[in-house]
Amino acid sequence: MTLRFLFGLMRPFWLGLLIVMCLMLLESVALLALPALGGRLGAIFLDQSAQPVRREILLTLVLGLLIALAALRMGSRFVYAAVSQSLLAKLRLRLMDHIQRLPIAFHQSGRRGDLIALLTEESARLGTFISETLVSVPPMILTALGATILMMRIDLSLLWLVPVLVPLFFIVLRIVGRFMRRLGEQLQREHAHAIAIAEETLEMLPVIKSFNREAQVRQRYADQTEVVRRLELRRERLFGVLEPVIALTVTVSATLLLYLAGSRLSEGQIETAELVSLLLYVAVLVRPVGSLALLYGQFRTAQGSLSRLQSVLGESPEQVEQSDKDIHHLRGDIRFEGVSFSYPANKTAVTGLSFHIRPGEVVAITGDNGAGKSTAVGLLLGFFRPDAGRIVVDDVDTANLSLSTLRRAVGYVPQTRHLMDGSIRDNIRFFDAELSQAQIERAARIAQAHDFISALPKGYDTLIGDKGVRLSGGQQQRLALARALVNDPPILVLDEATSMYDIEGEHAFVEEITQVLQGRTVILITHRPASLKLADRILRMAHGRVVSDEVGRA
């Protein structure tokens, strides 16, 4: 855990955190003043000959101090609530923004459950640690040191307890803390795995049901949940041991201290008021010392989460800045020149890949699974960077073209349509608030989707459910195509666009889509005969390279 990174997270909220800390410090000062007044008030009540006026004044001061403590505590909680929630929201937003800008290669190399855990449970834990736990350290130290010093002022002979108790305190922390970080990291991994299993189960639910595997999947999740439960139980037991041990150490020490103080009272070496104050300072001391013990355990647990957060935020994001180049001026001339690319696992996907697609040409890329078709599309879209060679669009190396401009120039319809739970309108415009209804309808008409949308009870406001579950496969395909066309891109990529159709539906779709292709540079990733008939040329790939270039539209 680097302090610079930690303080960097705290910096935007330094004023609010400072206010919380100041209120808590004032609370500590008021708390330290209370035993002194309480000791004098207690001595007066024990002394029947004390003047009533003095008794009433001290009682008023004590009550006023208690009211001030309550007000300070209330104020600190109000400010803390505002700051902590803002910090947590900012942290999650920063993390989400960064995760979205990380390259596809990063997401392919890790588990989604780890990122979800970091966005939810771990970010909440870190937010609480930063805004509450860390801020409370100075007030706790002030309270503990203040109570100890004031106790020593009452009777300096009790000072010998400090060099005995402090080493014992930190020895206990060291022993327990050694297991905290290791356990925290293991718990995070297993918790993330449990999230990944749950997410995968929901994703594959239709397959699970069709194979009658509900019981087996439930058992898999139950086993992982049991692993998490045991680790959580171990962590709680460690905390359960840490706090009572520290509290026992402090209480035994306080009992010994009071025994010694009582002996000195009987010998007349301290006064009654001092003894009462001493009792109250012991009560004040127990709470911050126990909290400091828990703080150490929380610090060790948060250390692993902060390390993972730092690791993710340390990944280099894609540079997707806007470019002045107008996508509608792009002609769609595409050239792959000796492009080679390997995935992180050293699996070579394409090697020496070269081909040329002229503006307005419809080219089908076909080949067996693993031939490199989808990798070529990913390289064109800038999801990956070539290890060697270059990709040129309109005589501009894509390495010198902003990803934002490049991706706006390419309308992409993936094999998995990735529709969201919202209205048809929301899915077509896909968070682009500047698109008008006329533009949305134009894209839907070109994609042959307007008729079925208009026939729905709520038209473009119809909710389609999670992943478009309320639409047929063909309707989902047309909706995804309309989304790709809404910005009128000069380049269109259809990745297995007819994979969900039967033969009759595929032929109908091919006939309807012919006008969509006119005037655009089109790449069809397909192996289906009907779709191949749309192509001016057919590039056949094998082992990551083009092995034949044939004339299409036979």
N, C-alpha and C positions, 0 to 999 in steps of 0.2 A: 504494500500500500504506500503510494507516494503522497506526501503531505501537499505537494504542489497540485496534484490532481484533485485531492480532496478539497483544498481551499478554492480551487477553480470551480468546483460544483457549488460551493457556498457563496462565491463572490457576488453573483447577481442579487443575493438576498441578505447582504451583509448588514444593511440598516435594520431590517426587521429582526434578524437574529441578534443584533447588538441590543435592540430594545428589550427583547425577551431576556437576554442575559443580565442587563441592567436591572430589570424588575426582579429577577431571581436573586441578584446580589443584594438588592435592598431588602428582599425577603429574608435573606440569610442574616443581614445586619440586625433586622428587627427580631429575628429568632434568637440571636445571640444576646440581645438586650433583655429578653424576657426572663431568663433564669436569675439575672441580677436583681431585677425588680421583684420577681416571685420570691426570691430568698428573703428579701427585706420584708415583704408582705407576710410571708409565712412566719417569720420571727415575731412580727407584731401580733399576729393572731395567737401565737404561743405565749406571748408576754401579755398578760391581762392588764398590766399597768400602763400599756401603751396609750397614747393620746388618740381619741376617736378621729380628730381632724386629719392627723397624719395617716391614719389607716384608710380613710376615705380617699385621700389624695393618691396614695399608692394603688388603691383598688381601681380608681379612675384611670391611672396611667397604664395599668396592666390591661384593663378592658380596651382602652384606646389602642394599645399595641396589638392586641388580638384582632381588633377590627381592621387595623392597618395591614396585618398579615393576611387576613382574608381578602382584602381589596387588592393587595399586590399579587396574591396567588390568582385571583380571578382575572386581573389584567394580563398577567403573563400567559394564562391559558388562552385568553381571547386572541392575543397577538400571535401566540404560538400556533393556534389553529389556522389562522389566516396564512402565516408564513409557511407552515409545513405543507398545507394543501397546494399552495402556489409552487413550492419547491418540487413536490412530487409530480404535479402536472407538467412543470417545465422539464423535469428530468425524463419523464416518459415521452414527452413530445420530442425532445432532443434525440432520445434513443431511437424512436420510431422514424424520425426524419433521416437519421444516419443509416439505419438498417435498410430503408428504402433505397438509399443512394449507393449501397454497397453492390459490387458487381454480382452477377448471377453465379459466378464461380464460387464466391464465398458461401452463398446459400446452398449450393450443391454439395459443399464439403462438410457442412455441419447439420445438426438436428434442429428442426423447427421448434421442438419442445424446449430446447435450451433458451432460445430467444423469447419464447412466450413466457417462460418462467422469469426471465430477466425483466421483461416488460411489466409483469404483474407482481408476483410475490416479492421478488428480490428488490425491485425498484422501491416498493413500499417499505421494505425493511431498511433500505439505505436512506430513504427520505426521513424515516423516523429516527434513525441513528444520527443523521446530520443535524436535523432541526431540533431534536429533543435531547438525545443522549449527550452529544458533544457540547451543546450549549449549556447543559446542566453541570458540566465538570467544574468550571471555576466557582460557581456558588457552592457546590458540594465540598470542594477543597477549602473554601473560605470558612464554611460552617465547621468542618472537622478541625482545621487548624485553629480557628477562633475559639471553639469550645475547649480544645486541649490547652491553649495558651491561658485562657481565662481560668481553667481549672488549676493550672500551675501557679497562677497568681494568688489563688486562694491558699494553696499550700505547696510551696516549692519542693518540699521533701518527696512529693509524689512523682517528681520528674523522672526517677529511675525506671518507671514503667515503660516510658517511650522507647528507649533503645531495645527493650525486650520484645515489645508488641509489634513494632514496625517490621522488623525482619520476619517475624512469624507470619504476619499478614501477607507479605509479598512471596514468601515460600509457598503458602497455600495457593495464591494466585498463579504462581509459576507452574505448579504441578497440574492444577486443573486446566489452566489455559493451554498447556501443551496439547491437550486432546481437542480443544475447542475448534481450532481452525481446520484441522484434518477432518473432524466430524462434520463441520459446516460445509466443506467442499463436497464431501461424499453425499451429504443430504441433498445438496443442490443438484448434483448429477442424477440421483435417483428420482428426485421430484420432477426434474425435467423429463426423464424417461417416462414417468407415469403420465405426464401431460401429453407426450408424444404418442403413447399408446391410446389414450382417450381420443385424441385428434384423428389418429389413423382409423380407429374403430368407427367413428362417425362418418369418416370419408368412405369407408368400405362397407357400410351397413347393408346396402343391397346385395353385395356379394356374400356377406356373412349370412344373411337370411336365406339366400338361395341355396347355400351349402349346409344349412342347419348347424352353423358353428357358434351359435350364441353362447352355449355353455362353455366351450373351449376358450372363446375370447374373454368371457367373463372371468374365467379362472386365471387367464394371463394377466388381466388387470388386477384381479384380487391378489395375485402373488406379488405384483409390483407395489400395490398399495400396502401390503404387509411389510415389505422392505422399508418403505418410507415410514410406516408407523413405528417400526422398531428403532429406526434412526432418530425419529422425533422423540421417542421415549427415552433413548439414551441421552439426547441433548437436554431434555427436561430434567432427567435425573442428575446430570452434571450441575445444572443450575440449582437443582434442589439440594445438592450436597454443598455447593459453594456458598450460598447465602446463609444456611444455618451454621456452617462451620465458622464463617466470619462473625456472624451474630453471636455464636457461643463464645468465640474468643473475646469479643468486645464485652459481652455480658459478664463472663468470668472475671475479666480484668476490672470491670466496673464494680463487681461485688467485692473483689479484693481491695479496690480503692476505697469503697465505702466503709469496709471493715476498718481499714487503717484510719480513715477520716473520723469514724465513730470513736475509735480509741483516743484520738487526739482531742475530740470534743469533750470526752469524759475527763481528760486531763487538763481541760481548759485552754488548750493550745489554739483552738479555732472557735468561732462563735456560732450560735444557732443559725443566724442568717447565712453564714458561709456554708454551713452543712446543707441547708435547703437548696442553696444555689448550686452546690456541687451535685446534689441529686438530680436537679433539673438539667445541668450540663451533661451529665451522663446520659440522660434520656435523649438529649439533643444529639449527642455524638453517635449513638447507635445507628440512626437512620442513614446519615451520609456515608458512614463506613461500609454498611451493608450495600448501599447503592453503588459505591465505588467498586465493590467486589463484583456485583452484577455487571457493571460497566465493562469490566475487563473481559468477561465472557462474551458480552454483546460485541465488543470490539473485535475479538477473535473470529466471531461468526460473520460479522459484516466485512471483515478483511477479505474473505474469499469472494463475496459478492462484488465488492468494489474492484477486486482484481479482474473479475470477469467483465465487469462494465468497462473498465479501462482497456481491456483487451479488444472488446468489440468497437469501442469508440476510436481505438488506435488503428483500426483497419482503414486503408485508403479508399475513399469513396470514388464513384465515377464522376467525371467532370461533365455535367449536363447543362452548362450555362447556355443561355440563349445566344443565337447568332443573328446577325443582320441579314443573312442570306434568306431570301423568300423561297419557300419550298415550291411554290407554283412556277418558279423559273427553272426548276430542275427538269431536265428532259427524261431522266431515268436511264441514262447510259451506265451500265454496270460492267466492271471488269475485275475478275479475280486473277492476280498475277503471281503464280508460284506460291500460293498460300499454304502454310503448314501450321498445324495446331495440335497440341496434346493436352489432355485434361490433367489435373494435378496428380492423379494416380499413375501418371506416365503412360496412359492409354492414348496412343496416337489416333486421332479422329480423322484428320485430313492431312495429306502430304503432297506438296507440289500441285495444289489444285489451281487450275487455270481454265477460264472460260470467259466469253464475252456475250453480254445480252444487250442488244441494240434498243434504243428508245422505241416504245410502243410495241415491242415484241412480246409474245406470250411463249414462255419457255417452261416446259415440264422437266423437273428433275426427278428421276426415278432410280430405283435400285433396292437391293435387299436391306433388311434391318441392319444397322451398324455400318452402312456404306458411307455415312457422313452427310446425308441430306440435311437433317435438322441442324447439324453443327454449322453447315454453310450458311443457313439462315441466321443462326445466332451470331455468326461473325459479321454478316451484313448489317444486322441491327446493333452491333457494338456490344452485345452481351459478353463477348470474349474478344481479346486482342490477338491477332496472329502472332505466332512465334517467329515466323519468317514470311516474306512476301508482303504484298499489300492488296487492299481492296480500293478500287477507284470508282467514284460516282461522279459523272459529268467532269471527268479529268481532274477531280479533286480527291486526293488520298483521304479516306475516311478518318485516318489518324489526325488530320488537320481540320476536320469538320466537326462542329459541336454535336454531341450526341442528341441534344434536343432537336436540332434542325434535321439530323439524319433520321431520327425516329418519327418525326412529324411527316417526313417525306415518304415513309413506308407504312402503308396500311397492312396490318398483320392480323390474320385470322388463324389462330393456333388450332391444333387438333382438339385440344381441350378448351372449350369456349370460355371458361372463367367468367360466367355471368354472376352478378351480385344480387343479393336479396333487396329488391327495390322495384321501382316502376320501369316500364319499357323505356320511357323517356330518359330516366336516369341512366339506364344501361347504354343507350345509344350515345348520349352526350358525355358520359363517363367523367363526371366532375368538371367538365368545361362549361362554366356558367355563362360564357360569352356566346355560346351557340344559340341561335334563334330556333323557334319552332319550325320555321320554314326550312332551315338547314337540316333539322332532324328528320322532317318528313321527306325531304328530297333524298337523303341517304336511304331512308326506308323504302322509298319507291324504287330506287336503283337496285336495291338488294332484294326486290320482290317481296318485301315484308309489309308494306303499307296496307294491303287488302286484308290480311289476316288480323293485323293490329286494329284496323277500323271495325272489324266484325266483333271484337271483344267488347264486353259491357262498358268498360271504362276507357277503351281506346288506349292512348299512349300513357294514361295514368294507371293502367292495369299492373298490379303487383305480380311478379313472376315467381316469387318464392326463392328459397336458397338454391343457388346454382341453376335457376330457371326451371325448377322441378315442375311448375305448372304449365310449361310449354312442351310441345312435342320436340323430338330431335331435329326435325327439319326447321321448325320455327326458331329454335335456339340457334341453328346454323345461320339463318337469315338475319337474326338479330345481331349476332357477332359480326357478320359481314357489313351490316349497316353501321355498326360502331367503327369499323375500320375505314369506311368510306365517308364518314361525316365531315372530315377535313379535306376531302377531295384530294387524296394523295396521288402523286404521279407514279408511284411504285406500289404494287399490290402483291402481297405474299399470302398464298392460301396453302396451309399445311394440312394435307389430307382433309380437304373441305367436304368431301362426300362420304367420309368414313361411316357416318351414322345412317346413310340411306340404303334402302334395298335397290335392286336394279332399276325398277320403274321410277322410284323417287330420284335416283341419281340422274337418269336421263332427263327428267323434268327439270331438275335443278340446273343441269348443264345447259339446257335450252334457254332457261330464264337468265342465266348469268352471262350469256354471250355479250349482251350490250354493256354490262358492267366493265368488261375487259377492254372495250374499245378506247383507244387513245391513252392507255396506260401501259407501263412496263409491268408484266405480270410473271411471277414465279409460282408455278404449281408444284408442290411436293406431293407426289401421288404415284400410285402404281395401278390404279383402276383404269381399265380401257376407255370408259366413257369420258373420264376427265382428260385422258391423254389426247382425245380427239380435239380438245380446245387449243392444243399447243401448236405454234408455228414450228418449234423445234423441240426435240426430246434429248436431254442429256442423261445418259446412263452412268451411274456412279458405282464404283466397287473399290473397297479398300482405301477409301479416302481420296479418290481421284476420279476424273471423268475418263471413262473407257470408250464411250462412243457418243457421237453427235449426229442425230438423225433428223431428217425433215419430218415434220408432223402434219396434222390435219389431212390424214390420208382418207 
